[in-house]
Amino acid sequence: MKWYDVFSEFYDNSLEKLYFESRKRAIELLDIDDKQTILDVACGTGANFRHLKSSNKDFYLYGTDYSSGMLKKSQRLIEKNNWNNISLFKADARMLTLPYLEQCLNEKIRFDRVICVLGLSVIPDWEIVLNNLLELLKKDGKIVIVDVFAEKRDFNTWLVEKIAKADLNRKIWQALKSKTNHFNKEYLPVKESKVGGRLFVAVGTKRG
């Protein structure tokens, strides 16, 4: 994740305008309510936090990332805005199991909501990670995934994969559909040339 430590220094200025509206849509689909606990996986510089806060719901958010540089940026954002309902911790997403979380957070916890934006195309062993995230959800908990899939590969696909260290061949939504109820997927209005493929948001509810 050393590259993402470097990437954190210019990530927001170079990319966040591109994804701003897509993050808003993802939070809408997350359907937050009061007193819920939320896990933001691959939270990066905290780009989801402002959208989550704009829901005006009384939730508690845990953000996690494997990049120390990204977490430093998100911590500065939290402190700048005096947000007291957000905690951060560093973790390899492949390690996000219930026992590991208990060790990290000193409490037994499952989440009402899980969100992962542009993470599963980058994280190794993404199917293991997805299974872990579903395990961390409470019964009927909701998960929202935003990511990119290249239906037709071109130079832009190659370029995005090189810069983001990503794999845009992963059919993440198909795995989510097979493991959840009330599945839905929609494409987001971002030019394919900008992100190397089609940006989508997929949502599902944990099966009982």
C-alpha positions in Angstrom: 0.0 0.0 0.0 3.0 2.3 -0.2 1.7 3.6 -3.6 -1.6 4.5 -1.9 0.3 6.4 0.8 1.7 8.6 -2.1 -1.6 8.6 -3.9 -3.4 10.0 -0.9 -1.5 13.3 -1.3 -3.2 14.1 -4.6 -6.2 11.7 -4.7 -8.9 14.1 -3.7 -7.8 16.9 -6.0 -7.4 14.6 -9.0 -10.4 12.3 -8.7 -13.0 13.3 -6.2 -15.0 15.7 -8.4 -15.4 12.7 -10.8 -16.9 10.5 -8.1 -18.8 13.0 -6.0 -22.3 12.4 -7.3 -21.7 8.6 -7.4 -20.9 8.6 -3.7 -24.1 10.6 -3.0 -26.1 7.9 -4.8 -24.3 5.1 -2.9 -25.2 6.7 0.4 -28.9 7.1 -0.7 -29.0 3.4 -1.4 -27.3 2.6 1.9 -30.6 3.8 3.5 -29.1 4.9 6.9 -31.3 5.1 10.0 -30.7 6.4 13.5 -28.7 4.4 16.0 -27.1 2.3 13.3 -23.4 1.2 13.0 -21.7 1.5 9.6 -18.5 0.1 8.3 -16.7 2.0 5.5 -14.2 -0.4 3.9 -11.3 1.1 1.9 -12.5 4.4 3.3 -9.4 6.2 1.8 -9.3 9.9 2.4 -12.8 9.9 3.9 -14.6 10.9 0.8 -17.8 9.1 1.9 -17.9 10.8 5.3 -19.4 14.1 4.2 -22.2 12.3 2.3 -22.9 10.1 5.3 -23.1 13.1 7.6 -25.5 14.9 5.2 -28.1 12.2 6.0 -28.5 13.9 9.3 -28.9 10.5 11.0 -27.6 9.6 14.4 -25.2 6.8 13.4 -21.7 5.6 14.3 -19.2 5.0 11.6 -16.0 2.9 11.6 -13.7 3.6 8.7 -10.9 1.2 7.7 -8.1 1.2 5.1 -4.8 -0.5 4.7 -3.0 2.7 3.7 -1.6 4.8 6.5 -1.4 7.8 4.2 -5.1 7.5 3.3 -6.0 7.2 7.0 -4.0 10.2 8.0 -5.9 12.3 5.4 -9.3 11.0 6.6 -8.3 11.7 10.3 -7.5 15.3 9.4 -10.9 15.6 7.8 -12.6 14.3 10.9 -10.7 16.7 13.1 -11.3 19.6 10.8 -15.0 19.1 11.0 -15.2 18.0 14.7 -17.0 14.8 13.8 -17.2 12.7 17.0 -19.1 9.8 15.6 -16.4 8.4 13.3 -13.5 6.1 14.3 -10.7 4.9 12.1 -8.5 1.8 12.2 -5.9 0.3 9.9 -6.6 -3.2 8.6 -6.0 -5.5 5.7 -9.5 -6.1 4.4 -8.7 -9.8 4.1 -8.5 -9.9 7.9 -11.8 -8.3 8.6 -13.4 -11.2 10.5 -15.5 -11.0 13.7 -12.6 -12.2 16.0 -10.2 -9.7 14.3 -12.6 -6.8 14.7 -13.1 -7.7 18.4 -9.3 -7.6 18.8 -9.0 -4.2 16.9 -12.0 -2.5 18.5 -12.1 -4.2 21.9 -15.8 -5.0 21.4 -18.0 -7.6 19.7 -19.7 -5.9 16.9 -21.8 -6.5 13.8 -22.8 -3.7 11.5 -26.2 -2.5 10.2 -24.6 -1.2 7.0 -21.4 -1.8 5.1 -20.1 0.3 2.2 -17.1 -0.2 -0.1 -16.4 2.3 -2.8 -13.7 1.5 -5.4 -12.1 -1.1 -3.0 -12.9 -4.6 -4.3 -11.3 -3.9 -7.7 -8.0 -3.2 -5.9 -8.0 -5.5 -2.8 -6.4 -9.0 -3.4 -8.7 -12.0 -2.7 -11.7 -9.8 -3.1 -14.2 -12.8 -2.9 -12.9 -13.7 0.5 -13.2 -10.0 1.5 -16.8 -9.9 0.3 -17.7 -13.0 2.2 -16.1 -11.5 5.3 -18.1 -8.3 4.9 -21.4 -10.2 4.6 -20.5 -12.1 7.8 -19.9 -8.8 9.6 -23.4 -7.6 8.8 -26.4 -8.0 11.1 -29.3 -10.0 9.9 -31.1 -8.0 7.2 -28.1 -5.6 7.1 -27.4 -3.9 3.9 -24.2 -3.7 1.8 -23.5 -1.2 -1.0 -20.6 -1.6 -3.4 -19.4 0.9 -6.0 -16.8 -0.2 -8.5 -15.8 -0.4 -12.1 -16.1 -3.2 -14.6 -14.5 -3.0 -18.1 -16.9 -4.7 -20.6 -14.6 -3.6 -23.4 -11.0 -3.1 -22.5 -9.0 -0.2 -24.1 -6.1 2.0 -23.3 -8.1 3.8 -20.6 -8.7 0.5 -18.9 -5.0 -0.3 -18.9 -4.1 3.2 -17.6 -6.6 3.1 -14.7 -5.4 -0.3 -13.7 -1.8 0.9 -13.7 -2.5 4.0 -11.7 -5.0 2.5 -9.2 -3.3 -1.0 -9.1 -6.8 -2.4 -9.9 -8.3 -5.3 -11.8 -11.3 -4.1 -13.8 -12.2 -7.6 -14.9 -13.8 -8.6 -11.6 -17.6 -9.2 -11.9 -18.1 -8.1 -8.3 -21.8 -7.5 -8.7 -22.4 -11.1 -9.8 -20.9 -12.4 -6.6 -22.9 -10.0 -4.5 -26.1 -11.0 -6.3 -25.5 -14.7 -5.5 -25.0 -14.0 -1.8 -27.7 -11.5 -0.9 -31.5 -10.8 -1.0 -33.1 -7.7 -2.6 -30.2 -7.3 -4.9 -30.1 -4.3 -7.3 -27.5 -2.8 -9.6 -27.4 0.4 -11.5 -24.8 2.1 -13.7 -23.6 5.5 -12.6 -23.3 8.5 -15.0 -19.6 8.7 -15.3 -17.8 8.5 -18.7 -16.2 5.1 -19.3 -13.1 6.9 -20.7 -12.6 8.6 -17.3 -12.6 5.4 -15.1 -11.6 2.6 -17.6 -15.0 0.9 -17.7 -18.6 1.2 -16.5 -19.0 2.5 -13.0 -21.8 0.7 -11.1 -23.4 0.6 -7.7 -24.7 -2.7 -6.4 -26.7 -3.2 -3.2 -27.9 -6.3 -1.4 -29.4 -7.4 2.0 -27.9 -10.1 4.1 -29.7 -13.4 4.0 -31.1 -14.7 7.3 
